[in-house]
Structure formats: C-alpha cells, structure tokens
Amino acid sequence: MLKTKRYTRTRLQRLFVHLLTSTRKEELESIHTSSLQYIRLLGMNDQGRNYLKHYKKHLPVPLLTKHAELKRFGTAGQLDLRTAHCYWLCLPSENIPRQLTAEFKQTPIYTKKHGI
C-alpha cells in the first residue's frame, strides 16, 4: 500500500533493508568509493570451480570463508556481519550466534551439472 509512482516497490524494499541493518549513507558511500576489499564465496558451479582452481592464487583481493576474517575489513565487513545477523533474526535469540558461526563454517554450495 506504500507503493506509488514516486516510491517504487524496489526503492521501498531497499529503504527497509537499510533500516533493518542500520546502514547509514556514509557507510555505503565509503564502501562504494573504496576498491573491492574481499570476495565472500557463497556458491559455485563446475565453471566457477574450474575458474577458482586456476585463478585463486592470482585474485587481487582475499577470498573469505571465515566469520572472523570480516572484522579486518572495516565498514564493508561490519555491514556484511550485520546483514548476516539480520538474516537469522527470525530464529530465537539464543540460536542466532550458532547460526552465524555455522554460516561461515559451511563450505560454499556446489551445484553439479547433471548430464542428460
């Protein structure tokens, strides 16, 4: 019911995500003006797996897989942690720390192409 010509659904969704994660305009500006600081790998297919096998050591930025590594990356890392925390807010509060830790211990999702 909030959607209008001036405020599109996408703009409203972005606004509410920023409110939920307590993201400030200055944080986003600092992240966007700085160069890419890290890559957080979530999943891959055969093509991505082959690419990483050949180029992993030559990436210009670190490939992160651990929760603690995000703390080294200032604003971008903190925003990533807050976003992950918000994702698990639907759980009882005592389960959130365990899920956050599990999220960063889980290996990236690998989807194999099934032959026909």
C-alpha positions, 0 to 999 in steps of 0.5 A: 500500500506504500507503493506509488509512482514516486516510491517504487516497490524496489526503492521501498524494499531497499529503504527497509533493508537499510533500516533493518541493518542500520546502514547509514549513507556514509557507510555505503558511500565509503564502501562504494568509493573504496576498491573491492576489499574481499570476495565472500564465496557463497556458491559455485558451479563446475565453471566457477570451480574450474575458474577458482582452481586456476585463478585463486592464487592470482585474485587481487583481493582475499577470498573469505570463508571465515566469520572472523576474517570480516572484522579486518575489513572495516565498514564493508565487513561490519555491514556484511556481519550485520546483514548476516545477523539480520538474516537469522533474526527470525530464529530465537535469540539464543540460536542466532550466534550458532547460526552465524558461526555455522554460516561461515563454517559451511563450505560454499554450495556446489551445484553439479551439472547433471548430464542428460 
